[in-house]
């Protein structure tokens, strides 16, 4: 596989256009962060009493995930995530989910006065990781990205460079970002711009799947 190298001598605007045109793995002279475009995942917004015992048992039965009563925390199991992002609101993120399981979840939630909305097509998912990831994010987001504060298992709704997004910490230096699909290129360009001085690698998983 041929790799294209980020040319620090060129202007950022020229390089950004090159990224959009080629969409390959892009290497810089130094790699402070890795940016991945994970594309569209299965994302469901759940509204209702997510602190109820019935809800906890249902999620544990179907996905083996614990539920958190604390806003701004999440649990994960088998590449499935349940984020508690607000009072009586959570996000369920699944890499894969069968139609039968989805129907069962939908019907069971109605029985406990919870409602689920499929927002998969409305959001795109990016991931940024590396030793400089926290510093890059702090350039445009008001959250405290100190390693002792925004630790693995925490999530939040905030904004980055005037763009609303949801973020959660997978590992100490790995973060997943969810944003409205129509603004995903804006967020990607911002992350690349903010990472330029540190160096970065960009991978588009959507194009890898197409191949």
Order of alpha helices (4+ residues) and beta strands (2+ residues): beta-alpha-beta-beta-beta-alpha-beta-beta-beta-alpha-beta-beta-alpha-beta-beta-beta-alpha-beta-alpha
